[in-house]
Amino acid sequence: MNKDIFLTNSLGNKKEKFIPINKNKIGMYVCGPTVYDDPHIGNARPLVIFDVLFRILKCNFGEKNVNYVRNITDIDDKIISSSIEKNISTDQLTKKITKNFHEDCSYLKCQEPTFEPKATENISLMIDMISKLIKTGYAYFSNQHVYFEVKKFKDYGKLSNKKLDELIAGSRVEISENKKNPEDFVLWKPSKDSEPFWDSPWGKGRPGWHLECSVMSKKYLGDKFDIHGGGRDLIFPHHENEIAQSRSANENQAFANYWVHNGFITMSNEKMAKSQGNILKINDFKKKIDGQVLRLALMSAHYKQPLDWNDKLINQCQNTLNKWYESYVEIKKKVLIPEEYLSPLYDDLNTPGYIANLHQLFEKSQKGNETDKELFTSACNFVGLLTDKKEKWLESKKNKSDLPEKEILAKINERNIARDNKDYKLADQIRNELLDKGIIIEDKDGKTIWKLK
């Protein structure tokens, strides 16, 4: 029997019980990366959050009954600008960044989506949708551009819960003499001679960003589907425009039934943004810490709330996983996780509540037997934690120390010589130096061993 799942629906801004259109064919579309630059930690949050939701849906409705679509936007103005800046072709750039993105997903222990379409593979379908919008009077052609006429769609602003005038005032609307109205947005634009282009009834050009997601979600999930996700910054204009063009082209009263948006990542309570100069790339962490540490940090706050990123948070998550690995056991057969422990995840993806339950299960496993350890490890695995064997985790800790292992061992040897010479002041000084670098040393059975604190 399926359990009740509750999600905060941005369309109406309230928590609602999730009722699928067809429980044997759940559809979820999440906006993926625009591959112009390596993903940053802000991009990592929706990757992890919607990965957790994907796991919950599969657990509840069955592995084969959930289709998770996450797109790759591989044609966009940002991509063209970045390729010019880097002096490489757009094709070279998008292939490189897409590869890096997939490596980041693997590093964060994210499962692969069911489908991962690329915008450039679906241009003909985009041309079809634009043609239909022109035919039905929702779009118009002007000086090699095609625009969606926003005033023709009466529900515009419903997702943002704002009137059109408020939306225009609060955003950077592209000014163009080609438009009938300032709020109209582009569906097709001409390409310069040096830019990528596709042939169309309106000349050589490329699609608008918003249109791409409308077409790819329709291709894999149909005119109407269950869940559409992404970061809060996408509510307007991206998701608002998706709704307008999809409902107009598909001639229906709904596009996605549930809109789920995660909050921003902040640093010192300032939004992470290029303009702030505080962007942290996922790749920057790979040499220092295991991806599970980032994953736990990204789940440490409720997805709707801002998450402030700092060293204290990372250290706490590192220490938690060091401790949890003490109860790690290899799972040989599937362990059923009791509903009482899973329940926070079913209640609007309450990951902090689930982490609290994991702490309880850990304490129980430390006092209990092998079965308790199996339950704890399985409960961690469910959200993508404790996925590596203990040996690999311990090895990764050594590899990711700021000090190379060779240097640590040299320091330990130096300390042992100082102790043999009864220079305990120097021995303590070396111990404290290592401790400042996050290295704990222990004297055990005549040997000195080390571990990360």
Secondary structure, 3 states (H helix, E strand, C coil): CCCCCEEEECCCCEEEECCCCCCCCEEEEECCCECCCCCEHHHHHHHHHHHHHHHHHHHHHCHHHEEEEECEECCCHHHHHHHHHHCCCHHHHHHHHHHHHHHHHHHCCCCCCCECCEHHHHHHHHHHHHHHHHHCCCEEEECCEEEECHHHCCCCCCCCCCCHHHHHHCCCCCCCCCCCCCCCEEEEEECCCCCCCECCCCCCEEECHHHHHHHHHHHHHCCCEEEEEEEHHHHHHHHHHHHHHHHHHHCCCCCEEEEEEECCEEECCEECCHHHCCCCEHHHHCCCCCHHHHHHHHCCCCCCCCEECCHHHHHHHHHHHHHHHHHCCCCCCCCCCCHHHHHHHHECCCHHHHHHHHHHHHHHHHHCCHHHHHHHHHHHHHCCCCCCCHHHHHHHHHHCCCCCHHHHHHHHHHHHHHHHCCCHHHHHHHHHHHHHCCEEEEEECCEEEEEEC
